[in-house]
Amino acid sequence: MTSIPSPTSPTSPRPYPPRDYTLTGESSRQAVEAGLAAAEWYHTEVPRKVMKELMTRTDQPALRDTILWVALHVVFGGLAAWLSWTGHVLWSLPFWIAYGVLYGSACDSRWHECGHGTAFRTPWMNDVVYHIASFQVMRNPVNWRWSHARHHTDTIIVGRDAEIAWMHPIKLGLKALAYVGIVDAWNSFKVLWRNARGELSADEKDYIPESEWPKVIFWARVHMTIYGLTALVALGMLLGGQGWRALLPFMLIGLPRLYGCWHMVMTGLLQHGGLAEDVLDHRLNSRTVYMNPVSRWIYWNMNYHVEHHMFPMVPYHALPKLHEVVKHDLPTPNPSIWAAYREMFQAVMRQRREPGYYLQRQLPPTARPYKNELHQAVPERAPA
């Protein structure tokens, strides 16, 4: 078996080779040769009966959360639009902020869980919420269903995973811009526009079966049609003498992806930031963080991210129970979002100085060792 390049360390000063994050380049070939593609991953042992109970699907939790999610859209969006229309713009700001988070951040977890088909027991309910949330987050629902399947098969395997957020060398300026969604939304819009024209990239063709390509084009055109209709409504309002009020259709559809995405980015960057590439142990490349109840509701418990990657078919509402079952075998979770960012930022800044470095967190005495035997050398641990 071909080994992947070892990280830089004091005893191994050779430069770390540049990585090709495309799915059709040299890194992809190396990953396949190294046995990292569709490989066997480490899993914490869970009794069969317990796992069967945890994987039980039901409609009730997701129905409750989805009804609340939709109702809050109506309440906050309606109040924000009404206050803005009547000239009370400053009073409308808190409602726009709340609406933006519901639209531009909570959509990500709804897209994610319904894409797994685990949020609801009833398949069509998963599909309906999945398509709505995919539109809100500006993702082609077909592309991302298949890219996320690859993400779980080859998590943070360079040249295989299409969803690696922290690519090296890390560009901190782009990461900062992600909190306002400008670059990400524009790139997503360009993908939708390209797909709507009938074009798929080489990477998309790598992880999307050819039989699904017509669906890629169809749903891209649906999304672009909705944006086009929104623009026509805004133009009609402008020509009708409504002035700045012509922005309101965009404030309700489209722009929340920019001004409301900050919570999605805040939580999403923690999932794998500062951790390992090219390993077959989710304890090395994923992070679990304890969060407040509001963030957990917005995020649908994806803060239990090691657990989710180990057992992706466990529904979001059962992840806290799963965490209690497996936590003896996992690194101690970060106690808060702030603590997780402090740890991640230290590791990321070190990665900028030492390409190839990653944070390997301490396992409890009850845990089995990390599955990192594919490395030629064990990376240096980060300072406590």
N, C-alpha and C positions, 0 to 999 in steps of 0.2 A: 504494500500500500504506500502510495506517495504521501509524504508528510507535508503539511502546510508550513509556510515560513514561520520561524519562531520569532517572538517579540524581542524588541531591543531590551537588553539588560546590562548591568555593569560587567558581567562576564561574557557578554556577547555584543560587542560594540558595533558590529556590522550594520549598515543602514537598512532600514525596513523598506522592502520594495513597494513602489506605488501600487495602489489597488485599482482595479477596473470594476466598477459597480454595475456595468451593463450585464444583461443576462445572456449575451451572445459573444462575449469576449474571452480573454485569456483566463480571467478569474473563474469563469464558469467551467472552463475545461479543467483547471486545477482542482476545483471543488469536486468534480466528478471523479477525477483520478484519485483524490485523497479519500474517497468514500464518504464525503460529506453530503452528497445529494440523496434525498429520500432515505436517510440513514436511520438507524435505531437510536432513539433518544433515551436518556436516563429518566426513569419515573420512580417516584416514591411509591413504595408498596402500600396499597390500600385494600382492606378486605373486600372481597367480591360483593358481599351483601351490602356493605356500607356504600360502595361505589354505585351499585344499582339504585339505592335510595337517593343518592345525591344527583344522579342523572335523570331522575323522574321529571317528566315535563308536565306542566300545567299552565292553563291560560290565565289564572286569577292574578298572580303578581304583575305580569306584564300588562294585562287589561287595566288594572288599577293605575299603574304608573303611566300608561299611555293616555288614558282618559284625563288624568291630571295634567299631563304634558300638553295635550291638545287644548284643554280648558285654559291653561295658563297662557298659551299662545293667544287665544281669543281675548282674554281679559287684558293682558299687558299690551298686546298689539293694538287692540281696540282703543284703550285709554290713551296710548301714546299717539295714535293717529288722530283721535278726536281732539286732544289737547293741542297738538300741533296745528290742526286745521283751524281751530278757534283762536290761534295766536298765542297760546300759553306754552311757548316752546321750552322755556326753562323748566316748567313743571312737568313737561313730557319726558325729560331726559332720563329720570330713574326708570320709567316704564320702557323706554327704548333700550336701556341697558339690560333690563331683565328679559325683554323679548329677544334681544340679540343673543343672550346666552342660551335661551331655550332653542332658538333657531340654529345658531352658528356653533354651538358647543354640544348641547345634549343630543343633537342629531348624530354625532359621531358614534356614541355608544349604542344608540338605537340601530343605526346602520350596521354596526359591528355585530351585535348580538342576534339581530334578526337575520343577518347574513349567515350566521352559524346555524340558524334554524332552531335555536334552543330557547328563545325568549318566550314564545307561545308554543303550546302543544298543537294548535290548529295551524296547518301550513299556510293557508291563505292570509292569516293574520300576520305571520312573519313577512310574507311577501309584500303586503300593503305597506306596512311600516318601513320595511327595507327600502322600497322605492321612494317613499316620501322623504325619508332621512337621506338617502343617496342624493336626491335632488338638492336638498338643503346644504349638504356638505360639498356639492359640486363635484360628485364622482359618478362616472358612468357605472351604473349598477352591475353590468355584466363584467366589465374590466375588473372591478374591485372584488367581485365575488371570487374570481379566479386568482387574482393577485394575492388575496388574503388566504386562500387555500394554500398557495405556494409559501406564503409567509409562515404558516404553521408547519408545513412540511420541512422547510429549510430556514428556520428562524435565524436571521442575522448571519446567514452563510453568504459571503460575498460572491457575486456572480450568479446567485440563485434566488435570493430574496429581493422582490421588487419593492419592498416597503421599508428599507433601511433609512431611518431618519438622520442618523449621525454618520455621515460619510466623511472619511479622512482624505485630505486635511480639512478640519472643521472650520467653517466660516461663521464666526460668531455674529457678524452683522446680519447675515441671512436668518440666523436663528432668532435674533431680536425682532426682525421684521415679521417673523411668523406670527407674533402675538397680535398683529393687526391684519394679518391675512392677505396683504397686498400681493406679494410674490406668489404665494401658494394658490390663491384664488385665480390669479391671472394665468398661471401655468395650467390649472385645472380647466379653465375656460378654453385655453388653446387646445387641450386634449379633446374636449367635447366638440369643438369646432372642427378639428381634424377628423375625428371619428364620424361626425355628421356628414363630412364630405366623402366618406367611404374609405378613409385611410387608417390603417393600423400600423403602429411602429413595430420594429423588429422585436423589441422586448415583449410587446403585447402579443405578438404572434407566437412567442415562445411559451407563454403560460396560458393563453386562451385557446381552447380547441377550435379548429377551423370551422366546425359545425356551429359554433357560437358567434362567429364573426358577423353574420347578418343581424343578430340581436344587438351587438355592439353598436352598429350603425343606426338601427331603429331607435334605441333608447337615447342615443346622443341627439338624434333629431327631435325626439319628444322634448328633451330638456331645452334645446335651443329654441324650439317653438314657444315654450313657456316664457323664456327670457324675451323673445321677440314680441309676444303679446303684451308683456309688462311694459316694454319700451313704447309700444303703440299707445297704451293707455296713458303713459306719462306724456307722450308727445301730444295726444289729444287734449290733456289737461293744460299743457303749456300753450297750445294754440287757442284754447278756450279762455285764456286770460288768467289762469290760476297762479302764474308766476312760480315762486319757490315751492308751492304746494305740489307742483308736478313731480317733485322728488319723492313724495310719499309712497307711490307704488314700489319704487326701488328700495325704500327704507323697510318695506314689508317683505319684499321678494328680492333676493340677491345680495344687497348690501349687508344684511345681518351676518353673512358669511365672513365679512371683514370686521365689522365692529363688535361682533359677538363671539369670535372664535378664540378669544384669549384663554378661556377656561379649558377648552379642548387642547390647546397647545401646551398650557401649563401642566396638565396631567399627562398628556401624550409623550412629551419629551422625557419624562421620568421613566417610561417603560423600559428603555434599553440604554439610556445615555450613560456614557462612561464605562460601560460593561464590555464583555468580550465579543469578538467576532469569531466565526469558524470553530465553534465548540458544539458539543452534542449534549449539553446539560443546561437546562433552562435556569438553573440556579446561578449559572455564570453569566447569562446574557439578558436576564429579566429581573425586574425589581418590584417587590411588594412594599406598599407604603400605607400606613394607617392614615385615614382621612376623616374629615368631619362629615356628619350625616348629609349635609346639603351637597357637598362635592361628590359623595358616594352616590347620591340619587341622580345627579347630573351625569355621572360617569358610569352608572349602572355596575358598580362594584368592580370595575376593571382595575382598581388599585391593587386588587389581589392578582397581580399579573403573572407571577411565577406559577401560581396555582392554575390560572387560566390556560397558560401555555402547556403545562403538563397534562391537563385534562380539559381540553377545549369543548367537550360536549356536556360539561356540567353547566346548567343554566346560571345566569348572573345572580339570581336570588339565592342560590345555594352556595355561592363562593365563600361567604363567611363561615359556613359550616365546614366546607372543604378545608379552609385554612386551619381550623381547629384540629382537623384530623391529621394534616401533614406538616404542621409548623415545626414539629420536632426534627424534621429532616431538611429544613430550609434555613437560609441565613436569617438573622433577626430582622424583621421589617423596620424600615425607617419610621420613627414615631410620629412624623408629621410631614407635610409638604415642604415646609421650610427646611427641616433637617435633611430631607432627601435632596433638595436643591443644593444645599451646602456640600453634601457628599459628592453629588454628581458634578458640580462646578469645579471642585478641586481636581477630580479625575479628568475632566475634559481639558482643563488648563494644562495638566501634566501631559495629556495626549498630544497637545499642540507642540510641546517641547520634545516629547519622546514618542514618536510614532510607533505603534505596536503595543504600547502600554495599555493595560486595562485593569480596572478595579476588581480584585477577587476578594469577596467578602468572607469573613470568618463564619464557618459553620459551627453549630452547637455540638457539644460532645455526643449527643444522641443521633447525629446525622451520619449517613454513609458518605465516604469521600467523594469529591468532585470527579466527574467523568471527563478528565482532560488529558487522557493518555495519548491523544492524537498530536499533542504538542511535543516538539523536540525538547523543550525546556519549560518548566513551570514558571509563569511570570511572577515578577516581584509583587508582593502584596502592597496595597496602598497603606499609608500611615493611618493609624486609628484616628 
